[in-house]
């Protein structure tokens, strides 16, 4: 199966980001977790094709 176009992947990632932001406003995290941020950054780069 071919990969979706870059703009479609970008839109999907942006939509996921908006959904996450809104869910965090509804139920804020109990503590600030900065250790997992690097893993999330790596995942997002992989999703949008960044390095």
mmCIF file of the N, C-alpha and C atoms, coordinates in Angstrom:
data_MODEL
# 
_entry.id   MODEL 
# 
loop_
_atom_site.group_PDB 
_atom_site.id 
_atom_site.type_symbol 
_atom_site.label_atom_id 
_atom_site.label_alt_id 
_atom_site.label_comp_id 
_atom_site.label_asym_id 
_atom_site.label_entity_id 
_atom_site.label_seq_id 
_atom_site.pdbx_PDB_ins_code 
_atom_site.Cartn_x 
_atom_site.Cartn_y 
_atom_site.Cartn_z 
_atom_site.occupancy 
_atom_site.B_iso_or_equiv 
_atom_site.pdbx_formal_charge 
_atom_site.auth_seq_id 
_atom_site.auth_comp_id 
_atom_site.auth_asym_id 
_atom_site.auth_atom_id 
_atom_site.pdbx_PDB_model_num 
ATOM 1   N N  . UNK A 1 1  ? 0.842   -1.179 0.000  1.00 0.00 ? 1  UNK A N  1 
ATOM 2   C CA . UNK A 1 1  ? 0.000   0.000  0.000  1.00 0.00 ? 1  UNK A CA 1 
ATOM 3   C C  . UNK A 1 1  ? 0.888   1.243  0.000  1.00 0.00 ? 1  UNK A C  1 
ATOM 4   N N  . UNK A 1 2  ? 0.548   2.184  -0.849 1.00 0.00 ? 2  UNK A N  1 
ATOM 5   C CA . UNK A 1 2  ? 1.304   3.430  -0.914 1.00 0.00 ? 2  UNK A CA 1 
ATOM 6   C C  . UNK A 1 2  ? 1.063   4.288  0.311  1.00 0.00 ? 2  UNK A C  1 
ATOM 7   N N  . UNK A 1 3  ? 2.008   5.155  0.578  1.00 0.00 ? 3  UNK A N  1 
ATOM 8   C CA . UNK A 1 3  ? 1.876   6.081  1.704  1.00 0.00 ? 3  UNK A CA 1 
ATOM 9   C C  . UNK A 1 3  ? 0.944   7.225  1.327  1.00 0.00 ? 3  UNK A C  1 
ATOM 10  N N  . UNK A 1 4  ? 0.195   7.738  2.315  1.00 0.00 ? 4  UNK A N  1 
ATOM 11  C CA . UNK A 1 4  ? -0.666  8.894  2.010  1.00 0.00 ? 4  UNK A CA 1 
ATOM 12  C C  . UNK A 1 4  ? 0.200   10.124 1.719  1.00 0.00 ? 4  UNK A C  1 
ATOM 13  N N  . UNK A 1 5  ? -0.374  11.096 1.036  1.00 0.00 ? 5  UNK A N  1 
ATOM 14  C CA . UNK A 1 5  ? 0.382   12.317 0.744  1.00 0.00 ? 5  UNK A CA 1 
ATOM 15  C C  . UNK A 1 5  ? 0.810   13.032 2.032  1.00 0.00 ? 5  UNK A C  1 
ATOM 16  N N  . UNK A 1 6  ? 1.882   13.801 1.926  1.00 0.00 ? 6  UNK A N  1 
ATOM 17  C CA . UNK A 1 6  ? 2.440   14.497 3.089  1.00 0.00 ? 6  UNK A CA 1 
ATOM 18  C C  . UNK A 1 6  ? 1.412   15.432 3.726  1.00 0.00 ? 6  UNK A C  1 
ATOM 19  N N  . UNK A 1 7  ? 0.611   16.116 2.918  1.00 0.00 ? 7  UNK A N  1 
ATOM 20  C CA . UNK A 1 7  ? -0.372  17.043 3.492  1.00 0.00 ? 7  UNK A CA 1 
ATOM 21  C C  . UNK A 1 7  ? -1.438  16.301 4.292  1.00 0.00 ? 7  UNK A C  1 
ATOM 22  N N  . UNK A 1 8  ? -1.780  15.081 3.870  1.00 0.00 ? 8  UNK A N  1 
ATOM 23  C CA . UNK A 1 8  ? -2.756  14.290 4.621  1.00 0.00 ? 8  UNK A CA 1 
ATOM 24  C C  . UNK A 1 8  ? -2.166  13.853 5.960  1.00 0.00 ? 8  UNK A C  1 
ATOM 25  N N  . UNK A 1 9  ? -0.894  13.454 5.966  1.00 0.00 ? 9  UNK A N  1 
ATOM 26  C CA . UNK A 1 9  ? -0.242  13.070 7.222  1.00 0.00 ? 9  UNK A CA 1 
ATOM 27  C C  . UNK A 1 9  ? -0.120  14.278 8.145  1.00 0.00 ? 9  UNK A C  1 
ATOM 28  N N  . UNK A 1 10 ? 0.185   15.425 7.575  1.00 0.00 ? 10 UNK A N  1 
ATOM 29  C CA . UNK A 1 10 ? 0.299   16.649 8.376  1.00 0.00 ? 10 UNK A CA 1 
ATOM 30  C C  . UNK A 1 10 ? -1.048  17.000 9.004  1.00 0.00 ? 10 UNK A C  1 
ATOM 31  N N  . UNK A 1 11 ? -2.122  16.915 8.222  1.00 0.00 ? 11 UNK A N  1 
ATOM 32  C CA . UNK A 1 11 ? -3.460  17.216 8.740  1.00 0.00 ? 11 UNK A CA 1 
ATOM 33  C C  . UNK A 1 11 ? -3.875  16.234 9.833  1.00 0.00 ? 11 UNK A C  1 
ATOM 34  N N  . UNK A 1 12 ? -3.547  14.964 9.663  1.00 0.00 ? 12 UNK A N  1 
ATOM 35  C CA . UNK A 1 12 ? -3.868  13.957 10.670 1.00 0.00 ? 12 UNK A CA 1 
ATOM 36  C C  . UNK A 1 12 ? -3.124  14.237 11.976 1.00 0.00 ? 12 UNK A C  1 
ATOM 37  N N  . UNK A 1 13 ? -1.839  14.579 11.860 1.00 0.00 ? 13 UNK A N  1 
ATOM 38  C CA . UNK A 1 13 ? -1.042  14.880 13.041 1.00 0.00 ? 13 UNK A CA 1 
ATOM 39  C C  . UNK A 1 13 ? -1.557  16.132 13.742 1.00 0.00 ? 13 UNK A C  1 
ATOM 40  N N  . UNK A 1 14 ? -1.918  17.149 12.968 1.00 0.00 ? 14 UNK A N  1 
ATOM 41  C CA . UNK A 1 14 ? -2.461  18.371 13.559 1.00 0.00 ? 14 UNK A CA 1 
ATOM 42  C C  . UNK A 1 14 ? -3.782  18.093 14.261 1.00 0.00 ? 14 UNK A C  1 
ATOM 43  N N  . UNK A 1 15 ? -4.625  17.281 13.650 1.00 0.00 ? 15 UNK A N  1 
ATOM 44  C CA . UNK A 1 15 ? -5.909  16.929 14.272 1.00 0.00 ? 15 UNK A CA 1 
ATOM 45  C C  . UNK A 1 15 ? -5.700  16.176 15.581 1.00 0.00 ? 15 UNK A C  1 
ATOM 46  N N  . UNK A 1 16 ? -4.737  15.266 15.582 1.00 0.00 ? 16 UNK A N  1 
ATOM 47  C CA . UNK A 1 16 ? -4.442  14.523 16.813 1.00 0.00 ? 16 UNK A CA 1 
ATOM 48  C C  . UNK A 1 16 ? -3.936  15.473 17.893 1.00 0.00 ? 16 UNK A C  1 
ATOM 49  N N  . UNK A 1 17 ? -3.089  16.417 17.516 1.00 0.00 ? 17 UNK A N  1 
ATOM 50  C CA . UNK A 1 17 ? -2.571  17.388 18.479 1.00 0.00 ? 17 UNK A CA 1 
ATOM 51  C C  . UNK A 1 17 ? -3.677  18.233 19.089 1.00 0.00 ? 17 UNK A C  1 
ATOM 52  N N  . UNK A 1 18 ? -4.597  18.674 18.263 1.00 0.00 ? 18 UNK A N  1 
ATOM 53  C CA . UNK A 1 18 ? -5.722  19.476 18.757 1.00 0.00 ? 18 UNK A CA 1 
ATOM 54  C C  . UNK A 1 18 ? -6.586  18.647 19.708 1.00 0.00 ? 18 UNK A C  1 
ATOM 55  N N  . UNK A 1 19 ? -6.840  17.391 19.338 1.00 0.00 ? 19 UNK A N  1 
ATOM 56  C CA . UNK A 1 19 ? -7.649  16.520 20.195 1.00 0.00 ? 19 UNK A CA 1 
ATOM 57  C C  . UNK A 1 19 ? -6.966  16.303 21.544 1.00 0.00 ? 19 UNK A C  1 
ATOM 58  N N  . UNK A 1 20 ? -5.661  16.117 21.530 1.00 0.00 ? 20 UNK A N  1 
ATOM 59  C CA . UNK A 1 20 ? -4.924  15.918 22.783 1.00 0.00 ? 20 UNK A CA 1 
ATOM 60  C C  . UNK A 1 20 ? -4.976  17.170 23.639 1.00 0.00 ? 20 UNK A C  1 
ATOM 61  N N  . UNK A 1 21 ? -4.766  18.335 23.025 1.00 0.00 ? 21 UNK A N  1 
ATOM 62  C CA . UNK A 1 21 ? -4.824  19.595 23.779 1.00 0.00 ? 21 UNK A CA 1 
ATOM 63  C C  . UNK A 1 21 ? -6.189  19.783 24.431 1.00 0.00 ? 21 UNK A C  1 
ATOM 64  N N  . UNK A 1 22 ? -7.243  19.527 23.678 1.00 0.00 ? 22 UNK A N  1 
ATOM 65  C CA . UNK A 1 22 ? -8.593  19.704 24.222 1.00 0.00 ? 22 UNK A CA 1 
ATOM 66  C C  . UNK A 1 22 ? -8.878  18.711 25.345 1.00 0.00 ? 22 UNK A C  1 
ATOM 67  N N  . UNK A 1 23 ? -8.397  17.476 25.187 1.00 0.00 ? 23 UNK A N  1 
ATOM 68  C CA . UNK A 1 23 ? -8.638  16.488 26.242 1.00 0.00 ? 23 UNK A CA 1 
ATOM 69  C C  . UNK A 1 23 ? -7.872  16.853 27.510 1.00 0.00 ? 23 UNK A C  1 
ATOM 70  N N  . UNK A 1 24 ? -6.680  17.439 27.365 1.00 0.00 ? 24 UNK A N  1 
ATOM 71  C CA . UNK A 1 24 ? -5.909  17.846 28.536 1.00 0.00 ? 24 UNK A CA 1 
ATOM 72  C C  . UNK A 1 24 ? -6.555  19.030 29.250 1.00 0.00 ? 24 UNK A C  1 
ATOM 73  N N  . UNK A 1 25 ? -7.277  19.857 28.519 1.00 0.00 ? 25 UNK A N  1 
ATOM 74  C CA . UNK A 1 25 ? -7.997  20.955 29.159 1.00 0.00 ? 25 UNK A CA 1 
ATOM 75  C C  . UNK A 1 25 ? -9.187  20.421 29.958 1.00 0.00 ? 25 UNK A C  1 
ATOM 76  N N  . UNK A 1 26 ? -9.812  19.359 29.453 1.00 0.00 ? 26 UNK A N  1 
ATOM 77  C CA . UNK A 1 26 ? -10.949 18.771 30.154 1.00 0.00 ? 26 UNK A CA 1 
ATOM 78  C C  . UNK A 1 26 ? -10.503 18.045 31.422 1.00 0.00 ? 26 UNK A C  1 
ATOM 79  N N  . UNK A 1 27 ? -9.412  17.309 31.309 1.00 0.00 ? 27 UNK A N  1 
ATOM 80  C CA . UNK A 1 27 ? -8.886  16.546 32.450 1.00 0.00 ? 27 UNK A CA 1 
ATOM 81  C C  . UNK A 1 27 ? -7.382  16.817 32.517 1.00 0.00 ? 27 UNK A C  1 
ATOM 82  N N  . UNK A 1 28 ? -6.993  17.878 33.233 1.00 0.00 ? 28 UNK A N  1 
ATOM 83  C CA . UNK A 1 28 ? -5.568  18.210 33.288 1.00 0.00 ? 28 UNK A CA 1 
ATOM 84  C C  . UNK A 1 28 ? -4.760  17.107 33.984 1.00 0.00 ? 28 UNK A C  1 
ATOM 85  N N  . UNK A 1 29 ? -3.509  16.938 33.562 1.00 0.00 ? 29 UNK A N  1 
ATOM 86  C CA . UNK A 1 29 ? -2.669  15.938 34.228 1.00 0.00 ? 29 UNK A CA 1 
ATOM 87  C C  . UNK A 1 29 ? -2.409  16.348 35.672 1.00 0.00 ? 29 UNK A C  1 
ATOM 88  N N  . UNK A 1 30 ? -2.205  15.345 36.523 1.00 0.00 ? 30 UNK A N  1 
ATOM 89  C CA . UNK A 1 30 ? -1.986  15.616 37.939 1.00 0.00 ? 30 UNK A CA 1 
ATOM 90  C C  . UNK A 1 30 ? -0.599  16.156 38.211 1.00 0.00 ? 30 UNK A C  1 
ATOM 91  N N  . UNK A 1 31 ? 0.352   15.823 37.374 1.00 0.00 ? 31 UNK A N  1 
ATOM 92  C CA . UNK A 1 31 ? 1.713   16.320 37.547 1.00 0.00 ? 31 UNK A CA 1 
ATOM 93  C C  . UNK A 1 31 ? 2.348   16.531 36.183 1.00 0.00 ? 31 UNK A C  1 
ATOM 94  N N  . UNK A 1 32 ? 3.366   17.356 36.162 1.00 0.00 ? 32 UNK A N  1 
ATOM 95  C CA . UNK A 1 32 ? 4.078   17.668 34.926 1.00 0.00 ? 32 UNK A CA 1 
ATOM 96  C C  . UNK A 1 32 ? 5.065   16.542 34.627 1.00 0.00 ? 32 UNK A C  1 
ATOM 97  N N  . UNK A 1 33 ? 4.904   15.888 33.491 1.00 0.00 ? 33 UNK A N  1 
ATOM 98  C CA . UNK A 1 33 ? 5.802   14.803 33.100 1.00 0.00 ? 33 UNK A CA 1 
ATOM 99  C C  . UNK A 1 33 ? 6.686   15.291 31.963 1.00 0.00 ? 33 UNK A C  1 
ATOM 100 N N  . UNK A 1 34 ? 7.921   15.615 32.266 1.00 0.00 ? 34 UNK A N  1 
ATOM 101 C CA . UNK A 1 34 ? 8.834   16.102 31.228 1.00 0.00 ? 34 UNK A CA 1 
ATOM 102 C C  . UNK A 1 34 ? 9.704   14.988 30.663 1.00 0.00 ? 34 UNK A C  1 
ATOM 103 N N  . UNK A 1 35 ? 9.748   13.838 31.312 1.00 0.00 ? 35 UNK A N  1 
ATOM 104 C CA . UNK A 1 35 ? 10.588  12.744 30.836 1.00 0.00 ? 35 UNK A CA 1 
ATOM 105 C C  . UNK A 1 35 ? 10.061  12.139 29.543 1.00 0.00 ? 35 UNK A C  1 
ATOM 106 N N  . UNK A 1 36 ? 8.748   12.099 29.378 1.00 0.00 ? 36 UNK A N  1 
ATOM 107 C CA . UNK A 1 36 ? 8.164   11.482 28.198 1.00 0.00 ? 36 UNK A CA 1 
ATOM 108 C C  . UNK A 1 36 ? 8.134   12.389 26.979 1.00 0.00 ? 36 UNK A C  1 
ATOM 109 N N  . UNK A 1 37 ? 8.507   13.642 27.132 1.00 0.00 ? 37 UNK A N  1 
ATOM 110 C CA . UNK A 1 37 ? 8.423   14.579 26.014 1.00 0.00 ? 37 UNK A CA 1 
ATOM 111 C C  . UNK A 1 37 ? 9.349   14.191 24.871 1.00 0.00 ? 37 UNK A C  1 
ATOM 112 N N  . UNK A 1 38 ? 10.531  13.708 25.141 1.00 0.00 ? 38 UNK A N  1 
ATOM 113 C CA . UNK A 1 38 ? 11.455  13.326 24.078 1.00 0.00 ? 38 UNK A CA 1 
ATOM 114 C C  . UNK A 1 38 ? 10.865  12.194 23.241 1.00 0.00 ? 38 UNK A C  1 
ATOM 115 N N  . UNK A 1 39 ? 10.219  11.234 23.867 1.00 0.00 ? 39 UNK A N  1 
ATOM 116 C CA . UNK A 1 39 ? 9.606   10.122 23.143 1.00 0.00 ? 39 UNK A CA 1 
ATOM 117 C C  . UNK A 1 39 ? 8.470   10.619 22.259 1.00 0.00 ? 39 UNK A C  1 
ATOM 118 N N  . UNK A 1 40 ? 7.690   11.554 22.767 1.00 0.00 ? 40 UNK A N  1 
ATOM 119 C CA . UNK A 1 40 ? 6.591   12.107 21.979 1.00 0.00 ? 40 UNK A CA 1 
ATOM 120 C C  . UNK A 1 40 ? 7.140   12.882 20.784 1.00 0.00 ? 40 UNK A C  1 
ATOM 121 N N  . UNK A 1 41 ? 8.194   13.668 21.011 1.00 0.00 ? 41 UNK A N  1 
ATOM 122 C CA . UNK A 1 41 ? 8.821   14.399 19.903 1.00 0.00 ? 41 UNK A CA 1 
ATOM 123 C C  . UNK A 1 41 ? 9.309   13.446 18.817 1.00 0.00 ? 41 UNK A C  1 
ATOM 124 N N  . UNK A 1 42 ? 9.948   12.356 19.211 1.00 0.00 ? 42 UNK A N  1 
ATOM 125 C CA . UNK A 1 42 ? 10.420  11.361 18.253 1.00 0.00 ? 42 UNK A CA 1 
ATOM 126 C C  . UNK A 1 42 ? 9.253   10.765 17.482 1.00 0.00 ? 42 UNK A C  1 
ATOM 127 N N  . UNK A 1 43 ? 8.185   10.440 18.178 1.00 0.00 ? 43 UNK A N  1 
ATOM 128 C CA . UNK A 1 43 ? 7.012   9.854  17.530 1.00 0.00 ? 43 UNK A CA 1 
ATOM 129 C C  . UNK A 1 43 ? 6.420   10.817 16.504 1.00 0.00 ? 43 UNK A C  1 
ATOM 130 N N  . UNK A 1 44 ? 6.298   12.095 16.901 1.00 0.00 ? 44 UNK A N  1 
ATOM 131 C CA . UNK A 1 44 ? 5.728   13.078 15.978 1.00 0.00 ? 44 UNK A CA 1 
ATOM 132 C C  . UNK A 1 44 ? 6.612   13.263 14.755 1.00 0.00 ? 44 UNK A C  1 
ATOM 133 N N  . UNK A 1 45 ? 7.939   13.299 14.951 1.00 0.00 ? 45 UNK A N  1 
ATOM 134 C CA . UNK A 1 45 ? 8.846   13.421 13.806 1.00 0.00 ? 45 UNK A CA 1 
ATOM 135 C C  . UNK A 1 45 ? 8.672   12.234 12.862 1.00 0.00 ? 45 UNK A C  1 
ATOM 136 N N  . UNK A 1 46 ? 8.508   11.058 13.422 1.00 0.00 ? 46 UNK A N  1 
ATOM 137 C CA . UNK A 1 46 ? 8.292   9.881  12.589 1.00 0.00 ? 46 UNK A CA 1 
ATOM 138 C C  . UNK A 1 46 ? 6.984   9.943  11.823 1.00 0.00 ? 46 UNK A C  1 
ATOM 139 N N  . UNK A 1 47 ? 5.953   10.488 12.464 1.00 0.00 ? 47 UNK A N  1 
ATOM 140 C CA . UNK A 1 47 ? 4.637   10.592 11.827 1.00 0.00 ? 47 UNK A CA 1 
ATOM 141 C C  . UNK A 1 47 ? 4.659   11.575 10.660 1.00 0.00 ? 47 UNK A C  1 
ATOM 142 N N  . UNK A 1 48 ? 5.381   12.695 10.818 1.00 0.00 ? 48 UNK A N  1 
ATOM 143 C CA . UNK A 1 48 ? 5.356   13.718 9.763  1.00 0.00 ? 48 UNK A CA 1 
ATOM 144 C C  . UNK A 1 48 ? 6.586   13.643 8.856  1.00 0.00 ? 48 UNK A C  1 
ATOM 145 N N  . UNK A 1 49 ? 7.455   12.688 9.126  1.00 0.00 ? 49 UNK A N  1 
ATOM 146 C CA . UNK A 1 49 ? 8.599   12.485 8.245  1.00 0.00 ? 49 UNK A CA 1 
ATOM 147 C C  . UNK A 1 49 ? 9.785   13.385 8.558  1.00 0.00 ? 49 UNK A C  1 
ATOM 148 N N  . UNK A 1 50 ? 9.811   13.988 9.743  1.00 0.00 ? 50 UNK A N  1 
ATOM 149 C CA . UNK A 1 50 ? 10.952  14.829 10.115 1.00 0.00 ? 50 UNK A CA 1 
ATOM 150 C C  . UNK A 1 50 ? 12.109  13.988 10.563 1.00 0.00 ? 50 UNK A C  1 
ATOM 151 N N  . UNK A 1 51 ? 13.225  14.656 10.795 1.00 0.00 ? 51 UNK A N  1 
ATOM 152 C CA . UNK A 1 51 ? 14.431  13.921 11.218 1.00 0.00 ? 51 UNK A CA 1 
ATOM 153 C C  . UNK A 1 51 ? 14.746  14.150 12.654 1.00 0.00 ? 51 UNK A C  1 
# 
